[in-house]
Structures are given as structure tokens and as C-alpha cells.
């Protein structure tokens, strides 16, 4: 073992290389699944003035969908930072996730180094190698691909980073008066603001102290724990104000309280199984609850869970490392076993991101103890084998997250009865212009769930794009009967009415969309178009301004705002908006044409010629641009 010549610095370097290396093939991935509204459709991340709203609203308030169960303001702030650094380039967001994962891997090493410091029978004074092995296994474990390779997995990797940092600083702090203790509280608060699971940290800290056998007075212990409880209290005040309760939405309402309880055990056993054997991973597991604890699956899960708890209790005095590692697995899973607060996807691989640290410490401990009874070099064989298998599994799994077609194709193969998967696969086909394939998947989703409003909406979109406006209207209406709170459906129904010339009905739907979601940039834009066509230029300007502020990357809003300014005689403002539209979309034909017209009227003929030529290149049929260009050339 000495021949390995490892040092803490070298261990950190290797961990950084490994944690980045296994995820390099994820950097080229696109925005998929929740990324499309969590990032692309999120107006909050594009405007720093929204920060107060971020801290006083639930995580999805920008969608206008009512109050949710999650309060994660730091998620938006990290996305905001990524947006202002990288724009909407997905590789930048992937890089942020990878940086967090690398940091977490290093922290797993540092925490494990503290916990293994006594060696505990592994190798006298040999805490470095088992800690390093545990961190290596963590860095490459395939169960992490959802949390790291998926941009929307950011809350998982960020909260875990702050969680581990807080715990590590606590273990190093000599007392409550030390700077490390204060920083531990700060990072605990940041972890909680990243994801609710962080609130299990005080339990882990208590277990850490309890397992140490330290004889401390009650007063001394309270001085340590009360500050964490106060931080948690502040978090709960903010959370309660933002989401109007603890968990106001109840998912899986078809289950009774008894069924909620008994399904904790199969879920827990399933999580343990995925840690031990990370195969057949899926982005959308279909939840098949047990209805009685007497079912074989329920009975087996109950017995296994009780055995796990009994073993942890048995080890509390016999092995501090095993005891803490087992709790490290179980405690962070407690929040995701509360089924009423979860979404439709009651089981998810990403929830094992933090618990896997406990598992990798157990695995490292077992291998090191096995090696201690044999030749020391024996440890290299299983470590290299496990690392290789884990790395191969991670690298193979990453491409599943590269785009919607790959992701939802994989889900449909593994969960053919998941109607949401068919709907999302249809959306992936639609984005590729494969309308027939898209409709086929939407219909399959409706076959599995006739009440799936989103599938009707998606079919309406396809019909609308193919000029079948009446059929589109019919689908939007069905969608809204099933879910009258869908702002997108109201907006698109308004656009369909607009195409039919039914302006009053169109405006009514646009206003309903904005009532449901005041942040709906496209609805503001659409109602601005209607106002503009009816000569209400000032109202149109107001709507275009709101739209362009909510979505600064929407070129059409800037273009139409420029046109409205021009009608008001505000030429300089108009030019500015046209230039912004062209910066966002260099092939925006209308912006080139209108900007060329302004230059022509101002006598800036060379610039006008340039704009008209670009307009003709994009839209050869524009007669105005041809005539204007001929006139300028003739005048010269």
C-alpha cells in the first residue's frame, strides 16, 4: 500500500480528473425534459430584478401554475449566473453541474477522511486509502448520471455540495465559537435553499456526535444543535410564506393514508437495490403501489427495512463507521419517502446522489478490510474492477440525456405504460419536424390515459402548424376542458382564433393565459399584435416591452416593438430595437427590411443597401426591398 505513494493533494487531483472525465460526453447534451421550462422558459433567470420574487415564491411560480411544494431559490440564482455567463448554451449549464459534482467528490473524500481517521480495523492509521477509494467510487457511480448529466439535476448536486461542506466544517470546528462552526451554519442554510432534503443534516450531525461516545453535557449539546434548529426555523418561515404551507399539494391522492405508509418500505428497498446494482436506470419509473402490507412485495420490503434498522442499531456501539454509513444512506431518503409531497415520479435515481456517499464508504470499508487479511496489493484488483465497471456504466448512460429523442426513446422502451413518456417522445419527434411520428406517440399517450390534457394540446399544435386551424381549436378546447389552468393552451387557442379572424375571442384567451401566468411572454406579445393591428400603439408598446423583458432573447418582440416605436415617430428607439432583434436573429427578414427603410428615409443609402440585400437574400420575394434597392442604385 505504501508503494501507492498517495498524498491528499494527489487524491484530490485524481478525483477531479475522474469526476470530470466520466461526464465529458455529457457536455454536448441539449436542454431536455424539465430543462425546457426550468431554464429556457424561465424569465426569472434572465432578469436580476426578479431576485426578490425568487426568494418569496415557490419554485415554479414563474409558470403561473399556482402554489407548489418546492422552495429552491438558489436553483434560480445558479441558473441566472449560468445564463449571464454562458447565455442559453447548454454546455455551460452542463459545466456547472460537473463543477458541483467534482466539488462533491472531493468533499466525500474529506468527510470520509475524517470518519476513517481511526482506521477502525482497516489498517492502523490508514484513513487515506479507504477514504480515497470511497470518493473514487462516488465520483464514477452510474446512479449519479441523472443528477449530473441532466441540467435540471442542479438542485441535487448543489444542495449536496453545501450539505457536505457544512457537515465537514462541523466535524472540524472545535466549538461553537470557532469560525468553522459559523460557516457550517451558513452552508447549511444554503443547502436548505437549494433543496429541502438538506434539513436532514441536523439528524446526521446528532448521529455523528452520538456515535463518537463523547460525554458532553446537555447544555453543551444544546449549544451546538440549537443554532442549526434556528437556521431550519428561518428556512421554514421563508418556505411557509412562499408556498403557503408545508406541502400544500398532495400527489397520488388516490392512495389512502395507510397506502402512503406501507409504500414507504418498497420504495426504500428499491433505492437500496439501485445503489447496489445500478442497472436499468430510467428517467421515469412508473409507480405501482402496493395496496396491502400482506402482498409479498410489501411483506418482503417491511422485513428487509426492519432488518436494515436493526442492523444499524446493532452496529451503533460496535462500528461507528458502519453505523454512520448506514444512516448516511437512510436519513437523506426520508424526505423522498413522503409520497404525498412528491410528483408523479415517486421514485428517481437522482434522489440517491447524497445517500450513495454512505454506500461507497461501506463498500470501501469492506474491500479494505478484506485486503487487510491478505496481501495489501490485493486491494488494487477489486478497486480497479469496480471503478472500471462504474465508469463504463456512467459513460454509457450519459448519452441517454443528450436530447429528447434519446431520453424518451429509452424511457418508452423501459416503461411502455408511462403515458407521459409517450407524450414527451412525441414532443421530441415534433421538434425534429416528424409530425406523423409525433402524433402517433401523442395518440398512444391518450390510449394509456384519455384524460391527459397535454397530449390533446400537443396534437392541437401539430394541427395548427399544418394549417388545420379548426382541428387545432377542437384539440385546444378538449385540453382546456381537462385542464382549464393551462396558460399555454389558452394562448394557443387565442392564436388559432386570431388566424380565423375572431379577434374578440383571441383577446379573451390571451388575457386568460396572462391571468393564469403573468410571466407568459408569448401571450403578452400576441395581445400586443392585436392592439397594434387595431391602432392601439401605446398599448401594443406596453405589451411588447413586457414580452421583451420577460424573454430578452425573443427577437420578434424586439422587432415589433421597433415597428411600434417607428409608428410613434421614435426613430432612434426603433433602430435600437431592430438592431437587438437582428443581434438575436441575424436572419430576421422583417427587421432587415424595416431597418433598411429607416436608413433609406434618413439618406443613409449605403447602410440601407446592406439591409435590403440581406432581406432579399433571406426573402427573395419581397417586392418593396427590390424596388427600394433599384431606386437607390438608380439614384446613384
C-alpha positions as CSV (number, residue, x, y, z in Angstrom):
1,X,0.0,0.0,0.0
2,X,2.9,2.3,0.7
3,X,4.0,1.8,-2.9
4,X,1.0,3.7,-4.0
5,X,2.6,6.8,-2.6
6,X,-0.7,8.7,-2.3
7,X,-1.0,12.1,-0.7
8,X,-4.2,14.1,0.0
9,X,-3.3,16.5,-2.8
10,X,-2.7,13.7,-5.3
11,X,-6.0,12.1,-4.2
12,X,-7.9,15.4,-4.9
13,X,-6.3,15.7,-8.3
14,X,-7.2,12.2,-9.3
15,X,-10.8,12.7,-8.1
16,X,-11.1,15.9,-10.1
17,X,-9.9,14.1,-13.2
18,X,-12.2,11.1,-12.7
19,X,-15.3,13.2,-11.8
20,X,-14.9,15.4,-14.9
21,X,-13.7,12.6,-17.1
22,X,-16.7,10.3,-16.8
23,X,-19.0,13.2,-17.7
24,X,-17.2,14.7,-20.6
25,X,-19.5,13.1,-23.1
26,X,-22.5,14.8,-21.4
27,X,-21.3,18.3,-22.2
28,X,-22.7,18.3,-25.7
29,X,-26.2,17.4,-24.5
30,X,-29.1,19.6,-25.2
31,X,-31.8,21.0,-22.9
32,X,-34.2,18.1,-22.2
33,X,-37.3,17.3,-20.1
34,X,-37.7,19.9,-17.3
35,X,-34.8,22.0,-18.7
36,X,-37.2,23.4,-21.3
37,X,-39.2,25.4,-18.8
38,X,-36.8,25.3,-15.8
39,X,-34.2,27.1,-17.9
40,X,-35.4,28.0,-21.4
41,X,-38.8,29.1,-20.3
42,X,-37.8,30.7,-17.1
43,X,-38.0,34.5,-17.2
44,X,-36.6,34.9,-13.7
45,X,-33.1,33.8,-14.6
46,X,-32.8,36.5,-17.3
47,X,-33.5,39.5,-15.1
48,X,-31.7,40.2,-11.8
49,X,-34.6,42.4,-10.7
50,X,-36.6,39.2,-10.2
51,X,-34.4,38.1,-7.2
52,X,-37.0,39.3,-4.6
53,X,-39.7,37.2,-6.3
54,X,-37.4,34.2,-6.4
55,X,-37.0,34.3,-2.6
56,X,-40.7,34.9,-1.9
57,X,-42.3,32.4,-4.3
58,X,-42.4,28.7,-4.8
59,X,-40.0,27.2,-7.3
60,X,-42.5,27.1,-10.3
61,X,-44.3,30.4,-9.6
62,X,-42.9,31.8,-12.9
63,X,-45.1,29.3,-14.8
64,X,-48.2,30.7,-13.2
65,X,-49.4,27.3,-12.2
66,X,-50.4,28.1,-8.6
67,X,-48.6,27.2,-5.4
68,X,-46.2,24.1,-5.5
69,X,-44.5,22.0,-2.8
70,X,-40.9,23.2,-3.5
71,X,-38.9,26.2,-2.4
72,X,-35.5,26.3,-4.0
73,X,-34.4,29.9,-4.6
74,X,-30.7,29.1,-5.1
75,X,-31.6,26.9,-8.1
76,X,-32.8,30.0,-9.9
77,X,-29.8,32.1,-8.8
78,X,-27.4,29.5,-10.1
79,X,-29.3,29.3,-13.4
80,X,-29.2,33.1,-13.5
81,X,-25.5,33.1,-13.1
82,X,-25.1,30.5,-15.8
83,X,-27.4,32.4,-18.1
84,X,-25.4,35.7,-17.7
85,X,-22.1,33.9,-18.2
86,X,-23.0,31.4,-21.0
87,X,-26.3,32.7,-22.4
88,X,-28.6,29.8,-23.3
89,X,-25.8,27.5,-24.4
90,X,-26.5,24.1,-22.8
91,X,-22.8,23.2,-22.5
92,X,-22.4,26.0,-19.9
93,X,-25.1,24.6,-17.7
94,X,-23.7,21.1,-18.0
95,X,-20.3,22.5,-16.9
96,X,-21.8,24.0,-13.8
97,X,-23.3,20.6,-12.8
98,X,-19.9,18.9,-13.5
99,X,-18.1,21.5,-11.3
100,X,-20.5,20.8,-8.4
101,X,-20.1,17.1,-8.9
102,X,-16.3,17.4,-8.8
103,X,-16.6,19.5,-5.6
104,X,-18.9,17.0,-4.0
105,X,-16.5,14.1,-4.9
106,X,-13.7,16.0,-3.2
107,X,-15.9,16.7,-0.1
108,X,-16.8,13.0,0.1
109,X,-13.1,12.3,0.3
110,X,-12.5,14.9,3.0
111,X,-15.5,13.8,5.0
112,X,-14.6,10.1,4.7
113,X,-11.0,11.0,5.7
114,X,-12.4,12.4,9.0
115,X,-14.7,9.4,9.6
116,X,-11.9,6.9,8.7
117,X,-9.3,8.7,10.8
118,X,-9.2,5.9,13.4
119,X,-8.7,3.2,10.8
120,X,-11.2,1.0,12.7
121,X,-9.5,-2.3,11.9
122,X,-9.0,-1.4,8.2
123,X,-5.3,-0.6,8.6
124,X,-3.7,1.2,11.6
125,X,-3.5,4.9,10.9
126,X,-4.6,4.2,7.3
127,X,-7.5,6.5,6.8
128,X,-6.2,7.9,3.5
129,X,-6.7,4.9,1.2
130,X,-10.2,3.8,2.3
131,X,-11.4,7.5,2.2
132,X,-9.9,7.9,-1.3
133,X,-11.4,4.6,-2.5
134,X,-14.9,5.7,-1.2
135,X,-14.6,9.0,-3.0
136,X,-13.4,7.4,-6.3
137,X,-16.4,5.1,-6.2
138,X,-18.7,8.1,-5.6
139,X,-17.1,10.1,-8.4
140,X,-17.9,7.4,-11.0
141,X,-21.0,5.7,-9.7
142,X,-23.6,5.4,-12.5
143,X,-26.6,6.2,-10.3
144,X,-25.4,9.8,-10.5
145,X,-26.0,10.3,-14.2
146,X,-29.5,11.8,-13.7
147,X,-28.2,14.3,-11.2
148,X,-25.1,15.3,-13.1
149,X,-25.8,14.8,-16.9
150,X,-29.3,16.3,-16.7
151,X,-29.2,20.1,-16.3
152,X,-32.3,20.1,-14.1
153,X,-30.4,17.9,-11.7
154,X,-28.7,21.1,-10.4
155,X,-30.6,21.2,-7.1
156,X,-29.3,17.7,-6.2
157,X,-25.6,18.4,-6.8
158,X,-25.7,21.9,-5.4
159,X,-27.5,21.0,-2.1
160,X,-25.2,18.0,-1.6
161,X,-22.2,20.2,-2.0
162,X,-23.3,22.7,0.7
163,X,-24.6,19.8,2.9
164,X,-21.3,18.0,2.9
165,X,-19.3,21.3,3.3
166,X,-21.5,22.2,6.3
167,X,-21.0,18.7,7.8
168,X,-17.3,18.7,7.2
169,X,-16.8,22.1,8.8
170,X,-18.9,21.0,11.8
171,X,-16.6,18.0,12.3
172,X,-13.5,20.3,12.2
173,X,-14.9,23.0,14.4
174,X,-13.5,22.9,17.9
175,X,-16.6,24.6,19.4
176,X,-19.5,26.9,18.7
177,X,-17.2,29.9,19.0
178,X,-15.0,28.8,16.1
179,X,-15.2,30.3,12.6
180,X,-15.8,26.8,11.1
181,X,-19.0,26.4,13.1
182,X,-20.4,29.7,11.9
183,X,-19.6,28.8,8.3
184,X,-21.2,25.4,8.8
185,X,-24.4,27.2,9.7
186,X,-24.1,29.4,6.6
187,X,-23.6,26.5,4.3
188,X,-26.5,24.5,5.9
189,X,-28.8,27.4,5.1
190,X,-27.5,27.5,1.5
191,X,-28.1,23.7,1.3
192,X,-31.7,24.2,2.5
193,X,-32.3,26.9,0.0
194,X,-31.1,24.6,-2.7
195,X,-33.3,21.6,-1.8
196,X,-35.5,20.5,1.1
197,X,-33.6,17.3,1.8
198,X,-30.8,19.4,3.4
199,X,-33.0,19.6,6.5
200,X,-31.8,16.1,7.4
201,X,-28.4,17.5,8.2
202,X,-29.0,18.1,12.0
203,X,-30.1,14.5,12.3
204,X,-26.8,13.3,10.7
205,X,-24.8,15.7,13.0
206,X,-26.6,14.3,16.0
207,X,-25.8,10.7,14.9
208,X,-22.2,11.7,14.3
209,X,-21.9,13.0,17.9
210,X,-23.8,10.2,19.4
211,X,-21.7,7.5,17.7
212,X,-18.5,9.2,18.9
213,X,-19.3,8.2,22.5
214,X,-18.4,11.7,23.6
215,X,-19.5,12.5,27.2
216,X,-20.9,16.0,26.8
217,X,-23.3,17.8,29.0
218,X,-26.9,18.5,27.8
219,X,-26.1,22.3,27.8
220,X,-23.0,21.7,25.6
221,X,-25.0,19.7,23.1
222,X,-27.9,22.2,23.0
223,X,-25.4,25.0,22.3
224,X,-24.3,23.0,19.2
225,X,-27.7,21.9,18.0
226,X,-29.9,24.9,18.6
227,X,-28.2,27.2,16.0
228,X,-29.0,24.5,13.4
229,X,-32.6,24.4,14.5
230,X,-32.8,28.2,14.3
231,X,-31.5,28.1,10.8
232,X,-34.0,25.5,9.9
233,X,-36.7,27.7,11.5
234,X,-35.7,30.7,9.4
235,X,-35.9,28.4,6.3
236,X,-39.4,27.2,7.3
237,X,-40.6,30.8,7.8
238,X,-39.4,31.7,4.3
239,X,-40.8,28.5,2.8
240,X,-44.2,28.8,4.5
241,X,-44.5,32.4,3.3
242,X,-43.5,31.4,-0.3
243,X,-45.6,28.2,-0.7
244,X,-48.3,29.0,1.8
245,X,-47.8,25.9,3.9
246,X,-45.6,22.9,4.5
247,X,-46.6,20.9,1.4
248,X,-49.9,22.3,0.2
249,X,-50.2,20.0,-2.9
250,X,-50.9,16.3,-2.3
251,X,-49.8,13.9,-5.1
252,X,-51.1,10.4,-5.6
253,X,-54.4,11.5,-4.0
254,X,-55.9,8.2,-5.0
255,X,-53.9,6.5,-2.2
256,X,-55.2,6.3,1.4
257,X,-53.1,7.2,4.4
258,X,-52.5,3.5,5.0
259,X,-51.2,3.1,1.5
260,X,-49.0,6.1,1.8
261,X,-47.4,4.5,4.8
262,X,-47.0,0.9,3.6
263,X,-45.4,2.0,0.3
264,X,-42.5,3.6,2.1
265,X,-41.0,0.2,2.6
266,X,-41.0,-1.0,-1.1
267,X,-39.6,2.4,-2.1
268,X,-36.8,2.2,0.4
269,X,-35.8,-1.3,-0.6
270,X,-35.9,-0.3,-4.3
271,X,-33.5,2.6,-3.5
272,X,-31.1,0.2,-1.8
273,X,-31.3,-2.2,-4.7
274,X,-30.3,0.6,-7.2
275,X,-27.3,1.6,-5.0
276,X,-26.0,-2.0,-5.0
277,X,-26.9,-2.8,-8.6
278,X,-27.1,0.4,-10.7
279,X,-28.6,-1.1,-13.9
280,X,-31.8,-0.4,-16.0
281,X,-31.8,3.2,-14.8
282,X,-34.8,5.2,-16.0
283,X,-35.8,8.8,-16.2
284,X,-39.4,8.0,-15.5
285,X,-40.3,4.9,-13.3
286,X,-43.9,4.1,-13.3
287,X,-45.1,3.9,-9.7
288,X,-47.0,0.7,-8.9
289,X,-48.0,1.0,-5.2
290,X,-48.9,-2.0,-3.1
291,X,-52.4,-1.9,-1.6
292,X,-51.7,-4.2,1.3
293,X,-48.6,-4.9,3.5
294,X,-49.6,-8.6,3.2
295,X,-48.7,-8.6,-0.5
296,X,-45.4,-10.5,-1.0
297,X,-43.6,-7.3,-2.2
298,X,-44.9,-5.3,0.8
299,X,-44.1,-8.0,3.3
300,X,-40.6,-8.6,1.9
301,X,-39.9,-4.8,1.9
302,X,-41.1,-4.4,5.5
303,X,-38.9,-7.3,6.8
304,X,-35.9,-6.0,4.9
305,X,-36.4,-2.4,6.2
306,X,-36.7,-3.7,9.7
307,X,-33.6,-5.8,9.3
308,X,-31.7,-2.7,8.0
309,X,-32.8,-0.7,11.0
310,X,-32.0,-3.5,13.4
311,X,-28.5,-3.9,11.9
312,X,-27.9,-0.2,12.1
313,X,-28.9,-0.2,15.8
314,X,-26.8,-3.3,16.5
315,X,-23.7,-1.5,14.9
316,X,-24.1,1.7,16.8
317,X,-21.7,0.5,19.6
318,X,-19.6,-1.9,17.5
319,X,-18.6,0.1,14.5
320,X,-19.0,3.9,14.3
321,X,-18.2,3.8,10.5
322,X,-20.8,1.2,9.6
323,X,-23.4,2.9,11.8
324,X,-22.8,6.3,10.3
325,X,-22.6,5.0,6.7
326,X,-26.0,3.2,7.1
327,X,-27.6,6.4,8.5
328,X,-25.9,8.3,5.6
329,X,-27.9,6.1,3.3
330,X,-31.2,6.2,5.2
331,X,-31.6,9.8,6.5
332,X,-31.4,11.7,3.2
333,X,-34.0,9.3,1.8
334,X,-36.6,10.2,4.5
335,X,-38.0,13.3,2.6
336,X,-38.4,11.3,-0.7
337,X,-40.3,8.6,1.1
338,X,-43.1,11.1,1.9
339,X,-45.2,10.2,-1.1
340,X,-47.8,13.0,-0.8
341,X,-45.2,15.7,-1.4
342,X,-43.6,14.0,-4.4
343,X,-44.5,14.5,-8.0
344,X,-45.9,11.8,-10.3
345,X,-42.5,10.3,-10.4
346,X,-42.4,8.8,-6.9
347,X,-39.0,7.1,-7.5
348,X,-36.0,8.8,-9.1
349,X,-32.3,7.9,-9.5
350,X,-31.2,11.4,-8.6
351,X,-32.5,11.0,-5.0
352,X,-29.6,8.6,-4.4
353,X,-27.0,11.2,-5.1
354,X,-26.2,12.0,-1.4
355,X,-27.1,8.6,0.0
356,X,-24.6,7.0,-2.3
357,X,-21.8,8.5,-0.3
358,X,-22.8,6.3,2.6
359,X,-22.9,3.3,0.4
360,X,-19.5,3.9,-1.2
361,X,-18.0,4.3,2.3
362,X,-19.4,0.9,3.2
363,X,-18.1,-0.6,0.0
364,X,-14.6,0.9,0.5
365,X,-14.6,-0.3,4.1
366,X,-15.5,-3.8,3.2
367,X,-12.8,-4.0,0.4
368,X,-10.1,-2.5,2.7
369,X,-10.9,-5.0,5.5
370,X,-10.7,-7.8,3.0
371,X,-7.4,-6.6,1.8
372,X,-6.1,-6.2,5.3
373,X,-6.4,-10.0,5.8
374,X,-4.4,-10.7,2.6
375,X,-1.6,-9.1,0.7
376,X,-2.0,-5.4,0.6
377,X,-1.8,-5.2,-3.2
378,X,-4.9,-7.3,-3.3
379,X,-7.0,-4.1,-2.8
380,X,-6.0,-2.8,-6.2
381,X,-7.8,-5.6,-8.1
382,X,-11.4,-5.0,-6.8
383,X,-10.9,-1.2,-6.7
384,X,-9.8,-1.1,-10.3
385,X,-12.6,-3.5,-11.3
386,X,-15.4,-1.6,-9.5
387,X,-14.1,1.8,-10.7
388,X,-13.9,0.5,-14.3
389,X,-17.4,-1.0,-14.2
390,X,-18.9,2.1,-12.6
391,X,-17.1,4.4,-15.1
392,X,-18.2,2.4,-18.1
393,X,-21.8,2.4,-16.8
394,X,-21.7,6.2,-16.3
395,X,-20.2,6.9,-19.7
396,X,-22.7,4.6,-21.4
397,X,-25.6,6.2,-19.6
398,X,-24.7,9.8,-20.3
399,X,-25.8,9.9,-24.0
400,X,-29.3,9.0,-22.9
401,X,-29.6,12.6,-21.7
402,X,-28.2,14.2,-24.9
403,X,-31.6,15.1,-26.4
404,X,-35.3,14.4,-26.1
405,X,-35.3,11.6,-28.7
406,X,-32.6,9.6,-26.9
407,X,-34.1,10.2,-23.5
408,X,-37.7,9.4,-24.2
409,X,-36.9,6.6,-26.5
410,X,-35.0,5.0,-23.6
411,X,-37.9,5.6,-21.2
412,X,-40.6,4.2,-23.6
413,X,-38.5,1.0,-24.0
414,X,-38.2,0.6,-20.3
415,X,-41.7,1.9,-19.2
416,X,-44.0,1.3,-22.2
417,X,-47.0,2.0,-19.9
418,X,-45.8,5.5,-19.0
419,X,-48.2,7.8,-20.9
420,X,-46.0,10.9,-20.1
421,X,-43.1,9.2,-21.8
422,X,-45.0,8.7,-25.0
423,X,-46.2,12.3,-24.9
424,X,-42.6,13.6,-24.4
425,X,-41.3,11.3,-27.1
426,X,-43.9,12.8,-29.4
427,X,-42.7,16.3,-28.5
428,X,-39.1,15.1,-29.4
429,X,-40.3,13.9,-32.8
430,X,-42.2,17.2,-33.2
431,X,-39.1,19.2,-32.6
432,X,-37.4,17.3,-35.3
433,X,-40.2,18.0,-37.8
434,X,-41.5,14.5,-37.7
435,X,-45.2,15.3,-37.3
436,X,-46.6,11.9,-38.2
437,X,-44.4,10.1,-35.6
438,X,-45.2,12.8,-33.1
439,X,-49.0,12.4,-33.5
440,X,-48.6,8.6,-33.2
441,X,-46.9,9.0,-29.8
442,X,-49.5,11.6,-28.6
443,X,-52.3,9.2,-29.5
444,X,-50.5,6.4,-27.7
445,X,-50.4,8.6,-24.6
446,X,-54.1,9.2,-24.9
447,X,-54.7,5.5,-25.3
448,X,-53.0,4.9,-22.0
449,X,-54.6,8.0,-20.3
450,X,-57.6,9.5,-22.2
451,X,-57.6,12.4,-19.7
452,X,-54.0,13.6,-20.5
453,X,-54.7,17.2,-21.4
454,X,-51.1,17.9,-22.6
455,X,-51.4,15.3,-25.4
456,X,-54.5,17.0,-26.7
457,X,-52.7,20.3,-26.6
458,X,-49.7,18.9,-28.5
459,X,-51.9,17.4,-31.2
460,X,-53.5,20.9,-31.5
461,X,-50.1,22.4,-32.0
462,X,-49.4,19.9,-34.9
463,X,-52.7,20.7,-36.5
464,X,-52.1,24.4,-36.2
465,X,-48.7,24.2,-37.8
466,X,-50.3,22.3,-40.8
467,X,-53.0,24.9,-41.3
468,X,-55.8,22.7,-39.8
469,X,-57.0,25.5,-37.6
470,X,-60.4,24.2,-36.9
471,X,-59.0,20.8,-35.8
472,X,-56.4,22.7,-33.7
473,X,-59.2,24.7,-32.0
474,X,-61.1,21.4,-31.2
475,X,-58.0,19.9,-29.6
476,X,-57.2,23.0,-27.5
477,X,-60.8,23.1,-26.3
478,X,-60.6,19.5,-25.2
479,X,-57.3,20.1,-23.5
480,X,-58.8,23.1,-21.6
481,X,-61.8,21.1,-20.5
482,X,-59.4,18.6,-19.0
483,X,-57.1,21.3,-17.5
484,X,-58.6,24.8,-17.6
485,X,-55.5,26.2,-15.9
486,X,-53.1,25.6,-18.8
487,X,-51.8,29.0,-19.9
488,X,-50.2,27.7,-23.0
489,X,-53.4,26.1,-24.2
490,X,-55.3,29.4,-23.7
491,X,-52.6,31.3,-25.6
492,X,-52.5,28.9,-28.5
493,X,-56.3,28.8,-28.6
494,X,-56.2,32.6,-28.8
495,X,-53.7,32.4,-31.7
496,X,-56.0,29.9,-33.5
497,X,-58.9,32.3,-33.1
498,X,-56.7,35.1,-34.4
499,X,-56.0,33.1,-37.6
500,X,-59.7,32.7,-38.0
501,X,-60.2,36.5,-37.6
502,X,-62.1,36.1,-34.3
503,X,-60.3,38.9,-32.6
504,X,-62.5,39.2,-29.5
505,X,-62.2,35.5,-28.8
506,X,-58.5,35.7,-29.3
507,X,-58.0,38.6,-26.9
508,X,-60.2,36.8,-24.3
509,X,-57.9,33.7,-24.5
510,X,-54.7,35.8,-24.3
511,X,-56.0,37.6,-21.3
512,X,-57.0,34.3,-19.7
513,X,-53.4,33.0,-20.3
514,X,-52.0,36.1,-18.6
515,X,-54.4,35.8,-15.7
516,X,-53.0,32.3,-15.1
517,X,-49.4,33.2,-15.8
518,X,-48.5,36.9,-15.8
519,X,-44.9,35.8,-16.9
520,X,-46.2,34.4,-20.2
521,X,-44.0,36.3,-22.7
522,X,-45.7,35.0,-25.8
523,X,-49.2,35.9,-24.6
524,X,-48.0,39.5,-23.9
525,X,-46.5,39.5,-27.4
526,X,-49.7,38.1,-29.1
527,X,-52.0,40.6,-27.4
528,X,-49.6,43.4,-28.4
529,X,-50.0,42.2,-32.0
530,X,-53.8,42.5,-31.7
531,X,-53.5,46.0,-30.1
532,X,-51.1,47.1,-32.9
533,X,-53.4,46.0,-35.7
534,X,-56.3,47.9,-34.1
535,X,-54.2,51.1,-33.9
536,X,-53.7,51.0,-30.1
537,X,-50.0,51.6,-30.5
538,X,-49.3,52.7,-26.9
539,X,-50.9,49.5,-25.6
540,X,-49.0,47.5,-28.1
541,X,-45.7,49.1,-27.0
542,X,-46.5,48.3,-23.3
543,X,-47.2,44.6,-24.2
544,X,-44.1,44.3,-26.4
545,X,-41.9,45.8,-23.6
546,X,-43.2,43.3,-21.1
547,X,-42.7,40.5,-23.5
548,X,-39.1,41.5,-24.3
549,X,-38.3,42.0,-20.6
550,X,-39.7,38.5,-19.7
551,X,-37.8,37.0,-22.6
552,X,-34.9,39.2,-23.7
553,X,-34.0,36.6,-26.3
554,X,-37.3,36.8,-28.2
555,X,-36.4,38.6,-31.4
556,X,-40.0,39.0,-32.6
557,X,-40.9,41.1,-29.6
558,X,-38.0,43.5,-30.2
559,X,-38.8,43.7,-33.9
560,X,-42.5,44.5,-33.2
561,X,-41.5,47.0,-30.5
562,X,-39.3,48.7,-33.1
563,X,-42.1,48.9,-35.5
564,X,-44.4,50.4,-32.9
565,X,-41.8,53.0,-31.9
566,X,-41.5,53.9,-35.6
567,X,-45.2,54.4,-35.8
568,X,-44.9,56.8,-32.9
569,X,-42.1,58.7,-34.6
570,X,-39.5,57.4,-32.1
571,X,-37.0,56.5,-34.8
572,X,-33.9,56.2,-32.6
573,X,-35.7,53.8,-30.3
574,X,-37.0,51.9,-33.3
575,X,-33.5,51.4,-34.7
576,X,-32.2,50.2,-31.4
577,X,-34.9,47.5,-31.2
578,X,-34.4,46.4,-34.8
579,X,-30.7,46.0,-34.1
580,X,-31.4,44.0,-31.0
581,X,-33.8,41.7,-33.0
582,X,-31.0,41.2,-35.6
583,X,-28.4,40.5,-32.9
584,X,-30.7,37.8,-31.6
585,X,-31.7,36.5,-35.0
586,X,-29.4,37.6,-37.9
587,X,-31.8,36.2,-40.4
588,X,-34.9,38.1,-39.2
589,X,-36.1,39.3,-42.6
590,X,-38.6,41.8,-41.4
591,X,-36.1,43.5,-39.1
592,X,-33.7,43.9,-42.1
593,X,-36.4,45.3,-44.3
594,X,-37.7,47.8,-41.7
595,X,-34.3,48.9,-40.7
596,X,-33.4,49.3,-44.3
597,X,-36.4,51.5,-44.8
598,X,-35.4,53.8,-41.9
599,X,-31.9,54.1,-43.3
600,X,-33.3,54.9,-46.7
601,X,-35.5,57.6,-45.3
602,X,-32.6,59.1,-43.4
603,X,-30.5,59.2,-46.5
604,X,-28.0,56.6,-45.2
605,X,-28.1,54.8,-48.5
606,X,-25.1,52.5,-48.1
607,X,-26.5,51.1,-44.9
608,X,-29.9,50.8,-46.5
609,X,-28.5,48.9,-49.4
610,X,-26.8,46.5,-47.0
611,X,-30.1,45.8,-45.1
612,X,-32.2,45.4,-48.3
613,X,-29.7,43.0,-49.8
614,X,-29.8,40.9,-46.6
615,X,-33.6,41.0,-46.7
616,X,-33.7,39.8,-50.3
617,X,-31.2,37.1,-49.6
618,X,-33.5,35.8,-46.9
619,X,-36.8,36.6,-48.6
620,X,-36.3,36.9,-52.3
621,X,-40.0,37.6,-52.9
622,X,-40.0,41.0,-51.0
623,X,-41.0,43.4,-53.7
624,X,-40.6,46.5,-51.5
625,X,-36.9,45.6,-50.9
626,X,-36.3,45.0,-54.6
627,X,-37.9,48.3,-55.6
628,X,-36.1,50.3,-52.8
629,X,-32.8,48.8,-53.8
630,X,-33.4,49.6,-57.5
631,X,-34.4,53.1,-56.6
632,X,-31.2,53.7,-54.5
633,X,-29.0,52.3,-57.3
634,X,-30.8,54.4,-59.9
635,X,-30.4,57.5,-57.7
636,X,-26.6,56.9,-57.5
